[in-house]
């Protein structure tokens, strides 16, 4: 089971890195792309449930908080993988 959680953590981290890259490219118009207001659309499902509380902060910070929210889920998966005692059965 620990191996499964570790694989989930790696896959989630990879998806987060790709979504964050797409956000930065779309938000700043890098590589000749026009700035896109929907650049953070892939970050939203990765940041659930933390994204529900973003509207408590000033509106100018919303895109950056949406970009940081998946890191909380990544940290939670990492903590679970390190602290839970796994009983391996053969």
Protein Blocks (a to p, Z undefined) as FASTA:
>chain_A
ZZmmmmmmmmmmmmmmmmmmmmmmmmnopghiacdfklmmmmmmmmpcklmmmmmpcfkl
mmmmmmmmmmmmmmmmmmmmmmpccdddZZ
